[in-house]
Amino acid sequence: MTKIIQDVIGIIESELAITFKKDSFNYSRFITHLRHLIQRQVRDQQIFSDNSELYSTVRLQYPKVAACVDKIDAYFEKEYHWKYSDEEKLYLIMHINRVCAEN
């Protein structure tokens, strides 16, 4: 799990040209979310709901973060053959955007 988290942080920092404030509350929340995301994938317990309209809206509102999440999704698929629901990607966009807002 540590390698996956480090790889995802590397993707985000590279794609969005940021450096995380690793002592911040939002960073801790993001890491917690990422750990749970990975655990849900390993247990095949992804979150599914009818938030497709919200996902589309958030993608349009935060296109750079959404493109970053697409890269993370591609990494997960290439390295681990994991595919994430739009709901999971929605939460990733929101958490990453919150952390980016601190920088």
Short mmCIF file of the C-alpha atoms (twelve columns), coordinates in Angstrom:
data_MODEL
# 
_entry.id   MODEL 
# 
loop_
_atom_site.group_PDB 
_atom_site.id 
_atom_site.type_symbol 
_atom_site.label_atom_id 
_atom_site.label_alt_id 
_atom_site.label_comp_id 
_atom_site.label_asym_id 
_atom_site.label_seq_id 
_atom_site.Cartn_x 
_atom_site.Cartn_y 
_atom_site.Cartn_z 
_atom_site.pdbx_PDB_model_num 
ATOM 1   C CA . MET A 1   0.000   0.000  0.000   1 
ATOM 2   C CA . THR A 2   2.857   2.390  0.783   1 
ATOM 3   C CA . LYS A 3   4.260   2.084  -2.753  1 
ATOM 4   C CA . ILE A 4   0.860   2.755  -4.292  1 
ATOM 5   C CA . ILE A 5   0.354   5.846  -2.132  1 
ATOM 6   C CA . GLN A 6   3.838   7.136  -2.984  1 
ATOM 7   C CA . ASP A 7   3.201   6.556  -6.693  1 
ATOM 8   C CA . VAL A 8   -0.151  8.373  -6.553  1 
ATOM 9   C CA . ILE A 9   1.399   11.309 -4.677  1 
ATOM 10  C CA . GLY A 10  4.130   11.432 -7.317  1 
ATOM 11  C CA . ILE A 11  1.553   11.539 -10.112 1 
ATOM 12  C CA . ILE A 12  -0.352  14.350 -8.414  1 
ATOM 13  C CA . GLU A 13  2.720   16.432 -7.597  1 
ATOM 14  C CA . SER A 14  4.031   16.010 -11.142 1 
ATOM 15  C CA . GLU A 15  0.751   16.622 -12.976 1 
ATOM 16  C CA . LEU A 16  -0.389  19.575 -10.865 1 
ATOM 17  C CA . ALA A 17  3.070   21.038 -10.133 1 
ATOM 18  C CA . ILE A 18  2.500   21.090 -6.381  1 
ATOM 19  C CA . THR A 19  4.248   19.854 -3.272  1 
ATOM 20  C CA . PHE A 20  2.012   18.483 -0.579  1 
ATOM 21  C CA . LYS A 21  2.031   19.979 2.891   1 
ATOM 22  C CA . LYS A 22  2.358   16.613 4.581   1 
ATOM 23  C CA . ASP A 23  1.547   17.982 8.017   1 
ATOM 24  C CA . SER A 24  -1.812  19.428 6.961   1 
ATOM 25  C CA . PHE A 25  -5.216  18.125 7.990   1 
ATOM 26  C CA . ASN A 26  -6.409  17.905 4.366   1 
ATOM 27  C CA . TYR A 27  -3.364  15.847 3.392   1 
ATOM 28  C CA . SER A 28  -4.121  13.420 6.233   1 
ATOM 29  C CA . ARG A 29  -7.740  13.177 5.091   1 
ATOM 30  C CA . PHE A 30  -6.600  12.535 1.528   1 
ATOM 31  C CA . ILE A 31  -4.196  9.765  2.581   1 
ATOM 32  C CA . THR A 32  -6.927  8.172  4.696   1 
ATOM 33  C CA . HIS A 33  -9.299  8.310  1.729   1 
ATOM 34  C CA . LEU A 34  -6.647  6.808  -0.549  1 
ATOM 35  C CA . ARG A 35  -6.002  3.938  1.882   1 
ATOM 36  C CA . HIS A 36  -9.722  3.163  2.023   1 
ATOM 37  C CA . LEU A 37  -9.978  3.412  -1.762  1 
ATOM 38  C CA . ILE A 38  -7.220  0.816  -2.128  1 
ATOM 39  C CA . GLN A 39  -8.759  -1.427 0.533   1 
ATOM 40  C CA . ARG A 40  -12.156 -1.281 -1.187  1 
ATOM 41  C CA . GLN A 41  -10.523 -2.255 -4.466  1 
ATOM 42  C CA . VAL A 42  -8.660  -5.189 -2.921  1 
ATOM 43  C CA . ARG A 43  -11.894 -6.369 -1.287  1 
ATOM 44  C CA . ASP A 44  -13.922 -5.664 -4.449  1 
ATOM 45  C CA . GLN A 45  -16.223 -3.302 -2.546  1 
ATOM 46  C CA . GLN A 46  -16.250 -0.153 -4.660  1 
ATOM 47  C CA . ILE A 47  -18.736 2.609  -4.030  1 
ATOM 48  C CA . PHE A 48  -21.466 2.902  -6.648  1 
ATOM 49  C CA . SER A 49  -24.287 5.424  -6.614  1 
ATOM 50  C CA . ASP A 50  -26.206 7.636  -8.960  1 
ATOM 51  C CA . ASN A 51  -23.867 10.633 -8.858  1 
ATOM 52  C CA . SER A 52  -22.953 10.618 -12.544 1 
ATOM 53  C CA . GLU A 53  -24.322 14.130 -13.024 1 
ATOM 54  C CA . LEU A 54  -22.301 15.411 -10.063 1 
ATOM 55  C CA . TYR A 55  -19.203 13.635 -11.411 1 
ATOM 56  C CA . SER A 56  -19.646 15.313 -14.797 1 
ATOM 57  C CA . THR A 57  -20.141 18.713 -13.178 1 
ATOM 58  C CA . VAL A 58  -17.080 18.366 -10.942 1 
ATOM 59  C CA . ARG A 59  -14.947 17.228 -13.908 1 
ATOM 60  C CA . LEU A 60  -15.936 20.378 -15.775 1 
ATOM 61  C CA . GLN A 61  -15.342 22.591 -12.759 1 
ATOM 62  C CA . TYR A 62  -11.872 21.166 -12.021 1 
ATOM 63  C CA . PRO A 63  -10.472 19.995 -15.376 1 
ATOM 64  C CA . LYS A 64  -6.800  19.865 -14.307 1 
ATOM 65  C CA . VAL A 65  -7.583  17.781 -11.236 1 
ATOM 66  C CA . ALA A 66  -9.909  15.562 -13.302 1 
ATOM 67  C CA . ALA A 67  -7.119  14.984 -15.846 1 
ATOM 68  C CA . CYS A 68  -4.806  14.075 -12.962 1 
ATOM 69  C CA . VAL A 69  -7.372  11.577 -11.654 1 
ATOM 70  C CA . ASP A 70  -7.537  10.094 -15.158 1 
ATOM 71  C CA . LYS A 71  -3.752  9.532  -14.958 1 
ATOM 72  C CA . ILE A 72  -4.142  7.924  -11.540 1 
ATOM 73  C CA . ASP A 73  -6.908  5.711  -12.934 1 
ATOM 74  C CA . ALA A 74  -4.642  4.715  -15.861 1 
ATOM 75  C CA . TYR A 75  -1.832  3.915  -13.390 1 
ATOM 76  C CA . PHE A 76  -4.151  1.693  -11.336 1 
ATOM 77  C CA . GLU A 77  -5.360  -0.099 -14.440 1 
ATOM 78  C CA . LYS A 78  -1.880  -0.601 -15.908 1 
ATOM 79  C CA . GLU A 79  -0.106  -1.659 -12.716 1 
ATOM 80  C CA . TYR A 80  -2.851  -3.529 -10.848 1 
ATOM 81  C CA . HIS A 81  -5.651  -4.096 -13.406 1 
ATOM 82  C CA . TRP A 82  -7.992  -2.080 -11.197 1 
ATOM 83  C CA . LYS A 83  -10.809 -0.035 -12.670 1 
ATOM 84  C CA . TYR A 84  -12.583 2.570  -10.575 1 
ATOM 85  C CA . SER A 85  -16.169 3.737  -10.678 1 
ATOM 86  C CA . ASP A 86  -17.051 7.343  -11.455 1 
ATOM 87  C CA . GLU A 87  -18.111 7.641  -7.815  1 
ATOM 88  C CA . GLU A 88  -14.608 6.735  -6.630  1 
ATOM 89  C CA . LYS A 89  -13.077 9.168  -9.133  1 
ATOM 90  C CA . LEU A 90  -15.469 11.892 -7.953  1 
ATOM 91  C CA . TYR A 91  -14.221 11.535 -4.380  1 
ATOM 92  C CA . LEU A 92  -10.611 11.529 -5.572  1 
ATOM 93  C CA . ILE A 93  -11.185 14.785 -7.473  1 
ATOM 94  C CA . MET A 94  -12.720 16.412 -4.413  1 
ATOM 95  C CA . HIS A 95  -9.954  15.286 -2.046  1 
ATOM 96  C CA . ILE A 96  -7.141  16.244 -4.420  1 
ATOM 97  C CA . ASN A 97  -8.745  19.616 -5.090  1 
ATOM 98  C CA . ARG A 98  -8.996  20.276 -1.343  1 
ATOM 99  C CA . VAL A 99  -5.314  19.470 -0.846  1 
ATOM 100 C CA . CYS A 100 -4.334  21.602 -3.848  1 
ATOM 101 C CA . ALA A 101 -6.275  24.555 -2.492  1 
ATOM 102 C CA . GLU A 102 -3.844  24.631 0.442   1 
ATOM 103 C CA . ASN A 103 -0.854  25.108 -1.857  1 
# 
